[in-house]
Amino acid sequence: MCGDVLGAAVEGWNAQQIAGWHPAGLTAFQPTERGFGRYTDDTQMAIALSRSLIARGGRCEDVAAARSYAVEYDPSRGYGATAARVLQDIKQTGVDATSIQTIGAKYLPNGSFANGGAMRIAPLGLVYRHAPAATLRSAVASALRCTHVHPVAVDGAFVIALAVGYLATRQPGDPTGASAGPATAVPSRETLDAAGAALGAAGAASGTAGATAGPAGPGAAAASGGVCGEQATPLKLLDYLLAHRGLLETEGMASKLLTVRTTIASAPSFKPASEPWSEYLSSSGWAAEQALGAAVAETFQIRADDAVAVALAALCWHWLCPEDALVAAVHYGGDTDTIAAITGALAGALHGLRWIPARWWAVLENGPAGRDEVVQLATQLAELSNSGA
């Protein structure tokens, strides 16, 4: 949600335009036509998928997911034209086990190859974190069946779901190989709810730039993301994804993953969290980041494999500073809300919630299906585990 909102104000801008208007870095939410702090279709579809998974005890069923998307659908959130038509059809005429098999290609003969599946798939990756990869891919296809059946779209969403599951079960390790410290135990549901309630009362009063949600906020329950001692590094993540390339239907996705891995492995340095964006945006490091983005994606990353590669690049380049990862994702330009939403999902899986700046948390929309309800949905998702048995 944070990445989605951060990127929404500059969707369609290129990197030069964004840096020109925000030379100190676009690090705070901006007003949009939807209103300040309000999310787009990216978050809304993830919420709908979350509700479907929770209602079915962690199982992804294509008809149930499609119906949930249609119930949640609000055209003011900025849906793509094809997805909007499909969801309007489902609202008007319904969907069943027969129609679900063809509706995804109703308006595009081969189905959409766009990033709309990858942008919403993180909840499924979390729930299926202990499932075999083949089971996960089948579940991803089910979650996308009503809108995205093209192999490029399914591959992209599968990679993100696979990454979320991997990151959510590991600790963030230093990309240089230094120790990230011992594993952190996962508190109870009651602890998480209490922490969320505390931040709801205190967070709005703390909008200081640089402050985070802090130990009294939601991160008290998921401070470090992972639940075991094994540490994840950028190269370990990318190697894990490439190890499952046999389940990809398109060579393009695997090729882009390999390009990201090669570049990250040879990068001489990464941005320190303490370095101001006003300096970093004119640095050789930022130029190298932009070059990687250009190598794996078109300027507007509408293709799922483009969007996934760029989001992974942002995460890996700013591995230990998730806030910087989201800011970088936005500054790449193009489909900024979607790239930052995907990056945020990955960052959250690895780092939990405590890193989220108070200046973001306090102003996220918080009505129905807003911040606090999403925290509760996420809590319920984290309690589910579909092992594929």
Kinemage of the C-alpha trace (Angstrom):
@kinemage 1
@onewidth
@group {chain A} dominant
@subgroup {mainchain}
@vectorlist {calphas} color= white
{ca met a 1} P 0.000 0.000 0.000
{ca cys a 2} L 2.808 2.428 0.864
{ca gly a 3} L 4.629 1.852 -2.412
{ca asp a 4} L 1.404 2.150 -4.366
{ca val a 5} L 0.516 5.490 -2.763
{ca leu a 6} L 4.059 6.855 -3.049
{ca gly a 7} L 4.231 6.109 -6.764
{ca ala a 8} L 0.683 7.059 -7.722
{ca ala a 9} L 1.347 10.791 -8.060
{ca val a 10} L 4.002 10.364 -10.754
{ca glu a 11} L 2.695 7.386 -12.745
{ca gly a 12} L 3.771 7.768 -16.359
{ca trp a 13} L 6.550 10.234 -15.596
{ca asn a 14} L 10.070 9.362 -16.670
{ca ala a 15} L 13.051 9.298 -14.316
{ca gln a 16} L 14.308 12.700 -15.426
{ca gln a 17} L 10.946 14.359 -14.801
{ca ile a 18} L 10.648 12.844 -11.340
{ca ala a 19} L 14.179 13.866 -10.359
{ca gly a 20} L 13.582 17.333 -11.765
{ca trp a 21} L 10.485 17.895 -9.669
{ca his a 22} L 11.880 16.075 -6.628
{ca pro a 23} L 15.642 16.726 -6.576
{ca ala a 24} L 15.822 15.776 -2.904
{ca gly a 25} L 14.006 12.518 -3.618
{ca leu a 26} L 10.303 11.765 -3.772
{ca thr a 27} L 10.124 10.471 -0.217
{ca ala a 28} L 6.689 11.705 0.889
{ca phe a 29} L 3.194 11.087 -0.437
{ca gln a 30} L 1.792 13.597 -2.906
{ca pro a 31} L -1.825 14.534 -3.688
{ca thr a 32} L -3.525 12.682 -6.552
{ca glu a 33} L -6.943 12.817 -8.195
{ca arg a 34} L -8.040 10.063 -5.780
{ca gly a 35} L -7.084 12.159 -2.759
{ca phe a 36} L -4.114 12.269 -0.416
{ca gly a 37} L -2.851 8.919 0.889
{ca arg a 38} L -5.258 6.871 -1.204
{ca tyr a 39} L -4.215 3.700 -2.999
{ca thr a 40} L -4.908 2.478 -6.538
{ca asp a 41} L -6.164 -0.720 -8.156
{ca asp a 42} L -2.856 -2.397 -7.247
{ca thr a 43} L -3.687 -2.459 -3.550
{ca gln a 44} L -7.407 -2.966 -4.065
{ca met a 45} L -6.887 -6.191 -6.002
{ca ala a 46} L -4.411 -7.453 -3.380
{ca ile a 47} L -7.040 -6.780 -0.719
{ca ala a 48} L -9.626 -8.701 -2.740
{ca leu a 49} L -7.287 -11.671 -3.163
{ca ser a 50} L -6.523 -11.567 0.566
{ca arg a 51} L -10.210 -11.735 1.432
{ca ser a 52} L -10.688 -14.705 -0.878
{ca leu a 53} L -7.741 -16.610 0.599
{ca ile a 54} L -8.857 -15.955 4.159
{ca ala a 55} L -12.450 -16.966 3.449
{ca arg a 56} L -11.232 -20.325 2.113
{ca gly a 57} L -8.731 -21.095 4.801
{ca gly a 58} L -5.716 -20.428 2.602
{ca arg a 59} L -6.879 -22.113 -0.594
{ca cys a 60} L -6.847 -20.185 -3.851
{ca glu a 61} L -9.882 -20.979 -5.995
{ca asp a 62} L -10.222 -19.232 -9.337
{ca val a 63} L -13.973 -18.552 -9.220
{ca ala a 64} L -13.846 -17.314 -5.625
{ca ala a 65} L -10.930 -15.020 -6.405
{ca ala a 66} L -12.698 -13.604 -9.467
{ca arg a 67} L -15.844 -12.898 -7.483
{ca ser a 68} L -13.817 -11.209 -4.752
{ca tyr a 69} L -12.096 -8.926 -7.284
{ca ala a 70} L -15.509 -7.960 -8.662
{ca val a 71} L -16.977 -7.247 -5.225
{ca glu a 72} L -14.040 -5.018 -4.284
{ca tyr a 73} L -13.862 -3.326 -7.705
{ca asp a 74} L -14.043 0.473 -7.635
{ca pro a 75} L -13.360 2.081 -11.030
{ca ser a 76} L -12.096 5.270 -9.380
{ca arg a 77} L -8.991 3.362 -8.264
{ca gly a 78} L -7.569 3.511 -11.798
{ca tyr a 79} L -8.000 0.068 -13.331
{ca gly a 80} L -6.658 -0.818 -16.742
{ca ala a 81} L -9.291 -0.915 -19.469
{ca thr a 82} L -9.293 -4.675 -20.028
{ca ala a 83} L -9.392 -5.611 -16.349
{ca ala a 84} L -12.177 -3.075 -15.807
{ca arg a 85} L -14.289 -4.633 -18.558
{ca val a 86} L -13.796 -8.133 -17.166
{ca leu a 87} L -14.701 -7.119 -13.623
{ca gln a 88} L -17.735 -5.190 -14.814
{ca asp a 89} L -18.861 -8.297 -16.694
{ca ile a 90} L -18.470 -10.415 -13.576
{ca lys a 91} L -20.436 -7.880 -11.533
{ca gln a 92} L -23.260 -7.909 -14.074
{ca thr a 93} L -23.469 -11.561 -15.107
{ca gly a 94} L -21.425 -13.465 -12.549
{ca val a 95} L -18.786 -16.122 -13.109
{ca asp a 96} L -18.773 -19.885 -12.641
{ca ala a 97} L -16.559 -22.909 -13.230
{ca thr a 98} L -17.288 -22.818 -16.950
{ca ser a 99} L -17.028 -19.113 -17.744
{ca ile a 100} L -13.846 -18.690 -15.680
{ca gln a 101} L -12.029 -20.809 -18.266
{ca thr a 102} L -12.530 -18.279 -21.067
{ca ile a 103} L -13.159 -14.885 -19.514
{ca gly a 104} L -9.460 -14.089 -19.196
{ca ala a 105} L -9.103 -14.102 -22.983
{ca lys a 106} L -12.475 -12.532 -23.757
{ca tyr a 107} L -11.093 -9.170 -24.819
{ca leu a 108} L -7.509 -10.184 -25.674
{ca pro a 109} L -7.193 -13.441 -27.654
{ca asn a 110} L -4.021 -14.557 -25.870
{ca gly a 111} L -4.824 -12.879 -22.585
{ca ser a 112} L -3.073 -9.911 -21.007
{ca phe a 113} L 0.710 -10.024 -20.520
{ca ala a 114} L 0.572 -6.955 -18.260
{ca asn a 115} L 1.747 -6.567 -14.677
{ca gly a 116} L -1.710 -6.636 -13.067
{ca gly a 117} L -1.138 -10.149 -11.771
{ca ala a 118} L 2.275 -9.495 -10.259
{ca met a 119} L 1.032 -6.368 -8.506
{ca arg a 120} L -1.606 -8.259 -6.494
{ca ile a 121} L -0.075 -11.691 -5.912
{ca ala a 122} L 1.917 -11.106 -2.697
{ca pro a 123} L -0.864 -12.347 -0.347
{ca leu a 124} L -0.860 -15.685 -2.137
{ca gly a 125} L 2.925 -15.963 -1.938
{ca leu a 126} L 2.696 -15.482 1.822
{ca val a 127} L -0.020 -18.089 2.347
{ca tyr a 128} L 1.693 -20.645 0.076
{ca arg a 129} L 5.190 -19.999 1.489
{ca his a 130} L 5.611 -23.655 2.505
{ca ala a 131} L 4.059 -25.179 -0.624
{ca pro a 132} L 6.049 -26.856 -3.420
{ca ala a 133} L 6.869 -24.458 -6.233
{ca ala a 134} L 4.702 -26.351 -8.729
{ca thr a 135} L 1.736 -26.073 -6.371
{ca leu a 136} L 2.405 -22.374 -5.985
{ca arg a 137} L 2.470 -21.843 -9.737
{ca ser a 138} L -0.882 -23.588 -10.109
{ca ala a 139} L -2.350 -21.387 -7.374
{ca val a 140} L -0.952 -18.261 -9.059
{ca ala a 141} L -2.598 -19.237 -12.329
{ca ser a 142} L -5.899 -19.675 -10.473
{ca ala a 143} L -5.598 -16.251 -8.866
{ca leu a 144} L -5.001 -14.646 -12.271
{ca arg a 145} L -7.369 -16.708 -14.407
{ca cys a 146} L -10.107 -14.108 -14.790
{ca thr a 147} L -7.821 -11.324 -16.028
{ca his a 148} L -4.283 -12.514 -16.899
{ca val a 149} L -3.775 -15.851 -18.650
{ca his a 150} L -0.852 -14.918 -20.900
{ca pro a 151} L 2.315 -16.881 -19.969
{ca val a 152} L 4.284 -13.648 -19.461
{ca ala a 153} L 1.757 -12.458 -16.881
{ca val a 154} L 1.664 -15.804 -15.070
{ca asp a 155} L 5.455 -16.094 -15.058
{ca gly a 156} L 5.854 -12.619 -13.585
{ca ala a 157} L 3.297 -13.200 -10.860
{ca phe a 158} L 4.778 -16.610 -10.070
{ca val a 159} L 8.241 -15.119 -9.583
{ca ile a 160} L 6.898 -12.503 -7.163
{ca ala a 161} L 4.868 -15.084 -5.222
{ca leu a 162} L 7.926 -17.339 -5.060
{ca ala a 163} L 10.068 -14.447 -3.846
{ca val a 164} L 7.548 -13.407 -1.184
{ca gly a 165} L 7.413 -16.938 0.205
{ca tyr a 166} L 11.200 -17.174 0.269
{ca leu a 167} L 11.703 -13.784 1.920
{ca ala a 168} L 8.946 -14.253 4.493
{ca thr a 169} L 10.706 -17.311 5.926
{ca arg a 170} L 14.192 -15.808 6.213
{ca gln a 171} L 16.110 -13.049 7.932
{ca pro a 172} L 17.638 -10.129 6.009
{ca gly a 173} L 21.335 -10.830 5.623
{ca asp a 174} L 23.941 -8.238 4.772
{ca pro a 175} L 24.644 -8.291 1.010
{ca thr a 176} L 28.356 -7.992 1.820
{ca gly a 177} L 28.193 -11.211 3.804
{ca ala a 178} L 28.226 -9.697 7.299
{ca ser a 179} L 25.931 -11.202 9.905
{ca ala a 180} L 22.469 -9.729 10.293
{ca gly a 181} L 22.098 -11.052 13.832
{ca pro a 182} L 19.960 -13.796 15.364
{ca ala a 183} L 16.443 -14.651 14.314
{ca thr a 184} L 13.547 -12.854 15.951
{ca ala a 185} L 10.637 -14.829 17.368
{ca val a 186} L 7.170 -14.185 15.970
{ca pro a 187} L 4.793 -12.745 18.587
{ca ser a 188} L 1.205 -13.832 19.027
{ca arg a 189} L -1.879 -12.555 17.198
{ca glu a 190} L -2.816 -10.610 20.340
{ca thr a 191} L 0.556 -8.846 20.329
{ca leu a 192} L 0.128 -7.846 16.700
{ca asp a 193} L -3.384 -6.540 17.231
{ca ala a 194} L -2.323 -4.583 20.316
{ca ala a 195} L 0.660 -3.102 18.490
{ca gly a 196} L -1.510 -2.050 15.576
{ca ala a 197} L -4.009 -0.436 17.915
{ca ala a 198} L -1.241 1.432 19.699
{ca leu a 199} L 0.088 2.846 16.475
{ca gly a 200} L -3.406 3.805 15.393
{ca ala a 201} L -3.552 6.023 18.471
{ca ala a 202} L 0.024 7.311 18.437
{ca gly a 203} L 1.134 7.173 14.811
{ca ala a 204} L -1.031 10.020 13.560
{ca ala a 205} L 0.600 12.334 16.078
{ca ser a 206} L 4.072 11.519 14.746
{ca gly a 207} L 4.693 12.765 11.244
{ca thr a 208} L 8.328 13.649 11.718
{ca ala a 209} L 10.433 13.034 8.639
{ca gly a 210} L 12.797 10.160 9.212
{ca ala a 211} L 10.757 8.619 12.010
{ca thr a 212} L 9.520 5.071 11.531
{ca ala a 213} L 6.529 3.168 12.802
{ca gly a 214} L 8.864 1.997 15.582
{ca pro a 215} L 8.679 -0.801 18.121
{ca ala a 216} L 5.306 0.409 19.375
{ca gly a 217} L 3.880 0.065 15.885
{ca pro a 218} L 2.987 -2.906 13.727
{ca gly a 219} L 6.628 -3.830 13.347
{ca ala a 220} L 6.693 -5.005 16.955
{ca ala a 221} L 4.957 -8.070 15.627
{ca ala a 222} L 6.933 -8.552 12.447
{ca ala a 223} L 10.070 -6.532 12.869
{ca ser a 224} L 12.342 -8.669 10.774
{ca gly a 225} L 10.014 -10.482 8.419
{ca gly a 226} L 11.547 -13.951 8.577
{ca val a 227} L 10.909 -16.570 11.230
{ca cys a 228} L 13.966 -18.803 10.935
{ca gly a 229} L 17.702 -18.396 11.319
{ca glu a 230} L 18.610 -18.680 7.637
{ca gln a 231} L 19.634 -15.376 6.131
{ca ala a 232} L 18.676 -14.067 2.723
{ca thr a 233} L 20.918 -11.950 0.539
{ca pro a 234} L 20.198 -10.527 -2.921
{ca leu a 235} L 22.212 -13.224 -4.678
{ca lys a 236} L 20.653 -16.022 -2.620
{ca leu a 237} L 17.198 -14.744 -3.542
{ca leu a 238} L 18.005 -14.463 -7.239
{ca asp a 239} L 19.668 -17.879 -7.268
{ca tyr a 240} L 16.568 -19.347 -5.622
{ca leu a 241} L 14.330 -17.817 -8.274
{ca leu a 242} L 16.594 -18.984 -11.108
{ca ala a 243} L 16.665 -22.491 -9.619
{ca his a 244} L 12.944 -22.660 -10.455
{ca arg a 245} L 13.296 -21.446 -14.040
{ca gly a 246} L 12.053 -24.853 -15.198
{ca leu a 247} L 8.568 -23.790 -14.078
{ca leu a 248} L 8.662 -20.640 -16.214
{ca glu a 249} L 6.950 -20.742 -19.586
{ca thr a 250} L 8.840 -17.826 -21.088
{ca glu a 251} L 12.563 -17.394 -21.557
{ca gly a 252} L 12.260 -13.630 -21.159
{ca met a 253} L 11.537 -13.823 -17.432
{ca ala a 254} L 14.526 -16.077 -16.756
{ca ser a 255} L 16.778 -13.909 -18.912
{ca lys a 256} L 15.813 -10.773 -17.017
{ca leu a 257} L 16.407 -12.477 -13.670
{ca leu a 258} L 19.862 -13.481 -14.847
{ca thr a 259} L 20.613 -9.901 -15.929
{ca val a 260} L 19.601 -8.573 -12.518
{ca arg a 261} L 21.752 -11.193 -10.807
{ca thr a 262} L 24.806 -10.487 -12.958
{ca thr a 263} L 24.546 -6.743 -12.362
{ca ile a 264} L 23.989 -7.006 -8.607
{ca ala a 265} L 26.893 -9.453 -8.281
{ca ser a 266} L 29.280 -7.048 -10.020
{ca ala a 267} L 28.040 -3.792 -8.460
{ca pro a 268} L 30.978 -2.063 -6.739
{ca ser a 269} L 28.840 -0.493 -4.014
{ca phe a 270} L 25.303 0.287 -2.897
{ca lys a 271} L 23.676 3.427 -1.518
{ca pro a 272} L 24.186 3.831 2.236
{ca ala a 273} L 20.899 4.559 3.978
{ca ser a 274} L 22.478 7.709 5.378
{ca glu a 275} L 23.280 9.175 1.956
{ca pro a 276} L 20.751 11.879 1.026
{ca trp a 277} L 18.803 11.309 -2.167
{ca ser a 278} L 19.825 14.804 -3.277
{ca glu a 279} L 23.377 13.450 -3.561
{ca tyr a 280} L 22.605 9.919 -4.680
{ca leu a 281} L 20.518 10.993 -7.692
{ca ser a 282} L 23.654 12.481 -9.269
{ca ser a 283} L 25.948 9.590 -8.327
{ca ser a 284} L 27.476 6.787 -10.369
{ca gly a 285} L 25.518 4.318 -8.250
{ca trp a 286} L 22.221 5.810 -9.363
{ca ala a 287} L 23.417 5.800 -12.962
{ca ala a 288} L 24.175 2.085 -12.608
{ca glu a 289} L 20.694 1.451 -11.176
{ca gln a 290} L 19.101 3.256 -14.095
{ca ala a 291} L 21.238 1.306 -16.549
{ca leu a 292} L 20.024 -1.963 -15.048
{ca gly a 293} L 16.418 -0.801 -15.312
{ca ala a 294} L 16.933 0.072 -18.968
{ca ala a 295} L 18.529 -3.329 -19.597
{ca val a 296} L 15.573 -5.332 -18.289
{ca ala a 297} L 12.517 -3.188 -19.049
{ca glu a 298} L 10.842 -0.752 -21.382
{ca thr a 299} L 10.418 2.805 -20.116
{ca phe a 300} L 6.835 2.055 -18.994
{ca gln a 301} L 7.053 -1.406 -17.477
{ca ile a 302} L 3.629 -2.695 -18.495
{ca arg a 303} L 4.893 -6.193 -19.283
{ca ala a 304} L 4.860 -8.418 -16.223
{ca asp a 305} L 8.444 -9.612 -16.700
{ca asp a 306} L 9.649 -6.009 -17.062
{ca ala a 307} L 7.863 -4.904 -13.898
{ca val a 308} L 9.073 -7.883 -11.885
{ca ala a 309} L 12.696 -7.472 -12.952
{ca val a 310} L 12.733 -3.773 -12.079
{ca ala a 311} L 11.055 -4.316 -8.698
{ca leu a 312} L 13.556 -7.023 -7.817
{ca ala a 313} L 16.379 -4.714 -8.876
{ca ala a 314} L 15.123 -1.997 -6.510
{ca leu a 315} L 14.865 -4.439 -3.616
{ca cys a 316} L 18.292 -5.978 -4.227
{ca trp a 317} L 20.053 -2.649 -4.728
{ca his a 318} L 18.657 -1.337 -1.421
{ca trp a 319} L 18.532 -4.646 0.422
{ca leu a 320} L 18.998 -3.370 3.965
{ca cys a 321} L 17.000 -0.140 3.565
{ca pro a 322} L 13.470 -0.956 2.418
{ca glu a 323} L 12.398 2.688 2.452
{ca asp a 324} L 15.121 3.471 -0.074
{ca ala a 325} L 14.008 0.498 -2.171
{ca leu a 326} L 10.533 2.009 -2.548
{ca val a 327} L 11.884 5.485 -3.274
{ca ala a 328} L 14.199 4.036 -5.918
{ca ala a 329} L 11.346 2.069 -7.480
{ca val a 330} L 9.398 5.298 -7.906
{ca his a 331} L 12.383 7.222 -9.249
{ca tyr a 332} L 12.896 4.658 -12.025
{ca gly a 333} L 9.840 6.240 -13.647
{ca gly a 334} L 7.194 4.541 -15.783
{ca asp a 335} L 4.509 2.498 -14.041
{ca thr a 336} L 5.623 3.924 -10.732
{ca asp a 337} L 2.717 2.900 -8.507
{ca thr a 338} L 2.866 -0.716 -9.638
{ca ile a 339} L 6.653 -1.040 -9.484
{ca ala a 340} L 6.724 0.470 -5.989
{ca ala a 341} L 3.764 -1.672 -4.867
{ca ile a 342} L 5.571 -4.846 -5.933
{ca thr a 343} L 8.815 -3.634 -4.355
{ca gly a 344} L 6.937 -2.834 -1.156
{ca ala a 345} L 5.450 -6.312 -1.024
{ca leu a 346} L 8.912 -7.837 -1.328
{ca ala a 347} L 10.378 -5.451 1.244
{ca gly a 348} L 7.570 -6.202 3.672
{ca ala a 349} L 8.031 -9.940 3.285
{ca leu a 350} L 11.697 -9.597 4.223
{ca his a 351} L 11.681 -6.752 6.745
{ca gly a 352} L 8.218 -6.791 8.302
{ca leu a 353} L 6.596 -3.442 9.099
{ca arg a 354} L 8.709 -1.544 11.610
{ca trp a 355} L 10.722 0.282 8.948
{ca ile a 356} L 7.657 2.057 7.494
{ca pro a 357} L 8.132 5.803 8.084
{ca ala a 358} L 5.587 7.433 10.370
{ca arg a 359} L 5.129 10.161 7.749
{ca trp a 360} L 3.724 7.446 5.449
{ca trp a 361} L 1.879 5.379 8.022
{ca ala a 362} L 0.023 8.292 9.606
{ca val a 363} L -1.535 9.519 6.356
{ca leu a 364} L -2.515 6.264 4.634
{ca glu a 365} L -6.253 6.204 4.038
{ca asn a 366} L -7.932 4.506 6.958
{ca gly a 367} L -11.609 4.101 6.192
{ca pro a 368} L -13.186 0.823 4.997
{ca ala a 369} L -10.459 -1.377 3.472
{ca gly a 370} L -7.924 1.157 4.719
{ca arg a 371} L -4.722 0.891 6.716
{ca asp a 372} L -5.979 -0.724 9.916
{ca glu a 373} L -8.207 -3.225 8.138
{ca val a 374} L -5.350 -4.180 5.826
{ca val a 375} L -3.113 -4.807 8.856
{ca gln a 376} L -5.758 -7.160 10.219
{ca leu a 377} L -6.080 -8.940 6.865
{ca ala a 378} L -2.296 -9.311 6.743
{ca thr a 379} L -2.305 -10.764 10.259
{ca gln a 380} L -4.863 -13.363 9.228
{ca leu a 381} L -2.891 -14.197 6.088
{ca ala a 382} L 0.281 -14.716 8.112
{ca glu a 383} L -1.531 -17.239 10.307
{ca leu a 384} L -2.453 -19.325 7.255
{ca ser a 385} L -0.103 -21.789 5.593
{ca asn a 386} L -1.084 -23.878 2.597
{ca ser a 387} L 1.592 -26.529 2.208
{ca gly a 388} L -0.071 -28.029 -0.836
{ca ala a 389} L -0.871 -31.260 0.984
